[in-house]
């Protein structure tokens, strides 16, 4: 994994304010009610940043709950979990953060989890569905963009 990807992830997690460190995410997505999709997306961390293609595993459950796992070449980058009133994220570096309420605006992967759970991302994030399985999530302020395709 390129150092700048690890540095960007670590920086995003470090910038989150009002977060608390929590135990590792332990969500059993094999229980009834979860649906799984896989795919890839292109992550552009900022306006002039190079694009990175990453793999995505998404599990959804009714009621607006979503778990997503982001990896690159089989190496995990992040695991995110959102519900209607709580969020959690764990980085490959072992950093874990969670809190009640809406996820931090500056963490795009949490906003992606909200969007894939059918929730509206927090402004300045905007989601555009090109077709049922294809989407683009853009931070109109920073230029960060996540654009991908999921298979059922």
N, C-alpha and C positions, 0 to 999 in steps of 0.2 A: 504494500500500500504506500503510495507516495506520501512523503512527510507532510506536504501541505494539506492533504485531506485529513490526516490525523490532527494536525494543528488547527484546522478550521473547525473540526468537530469538538476538540477540546476547548477551543475559544468560545464557541457557541454555548457550550454547557457551563463554562466558567462565568459567562456574562449574565446568566439567568439570576435574577434577584428574587428574594422571597422564597427560595426553594429550600428543601430540606433533604438531607441524604437519607436514603431508605434502604431496606434490604433488597436483594435482587428481585427482579420481576418474576413472579411465579404464577403464571396464568395457564390453566389447563385447557387448551383449545381443542382437545380431543373429546370434551364433554358435549352432549347434545346441544344443538342450537347455534354452533359456530359454523360458518362457511369460510372456505379458503380460496384465495386467488393468488396467482403468481404473475410476475412480469418483470419488466425492466423499466428504468427511467433514466433520463439524462438530468443530472444535477448541475446547475450553473450557480456557484456560490455568490456571484455578484456580476455587475454589468460587464466588466472587462476580464472576468475570471475564465479560465479554460473549462470546458465541459467535461464531466465525468459520468460514464455510464455505470450504473449500479443495479444490482438485483434487488427485487422486492418480493416479500411474502406478506400477504395481508389476510387477517382473520377478522370477520365481522360477526356480530351477534345483534339480534334485535334490541332496540332501545338505545341505539347510538353508540355502542361499544365497538372499539377497533383496536387491534394489535397489529403493529407492523414491524417487520424485521428488514433492515437495510444491510446489504452485504456487497462486497466487491471481490470477485474471483474466489468466492467461497469463504472469505474472511469477514466476520460480522463487524459492522460499523456502529449500528445502533439498534436498540429495541425500544419501541414506543408503545404506550397504552393510553388510550383516552376513553373516558365515559362522558356523560352529560355534565358532570360536576367535578371531575378529577382527572389529572394527567400524571404520567410517569415516563421517564426516559432513562435508559441505561446505555452508556457508551462502551465501545470495545476496550477502552482504557480502564473500565471498572467504575467510572463515575456514575452515580445514581442520584436522580432528583425527582421529587414528586411534590405536588401541592393540590389543594382544592381549587376549584374555579377553572377559568379559562387558561389554556397553556400560554406561555410567553410568546409574544408576537415574533421575536427574533429567532425562534427555533422552527424552521420550515418543516422539519419532519413531523413535529407535533401538529402543525397546521394541516399537513397532508393527511395524517391520521384522522383529524376532524372531518376533512372533506370526504375521505373515503368512507367515513361512518355516516355520511349524509348530513353532516352539520355544516353550517356556514363558517368558513375560515374567518378569523379575526382580521379586520382591516389593519394594515394596507394590503393584506393578502387577498387575491382574487382567483377564483377557479373558473376555468373554461372547459366545458366538455365538448370535444370535437366530435365524438361519437360515443356510444354507450360504454365502451371499454377504454377509451382513450381520454386523457385529461391533461390539462396544463394548469399548474398552480404558480402564480407569480406574486412576488412582493413588489408592488408598484413603487415603493420608496427606495429599496436597496438594489433592485434588479435581480435578486436571487430568483431562480426559476427551477421548477421540477416539472418535467414533462414525460409522460409515460403511457404505457399500454399494459393492461391486465388481462389475463386469460381466465375464464371461469374455472 
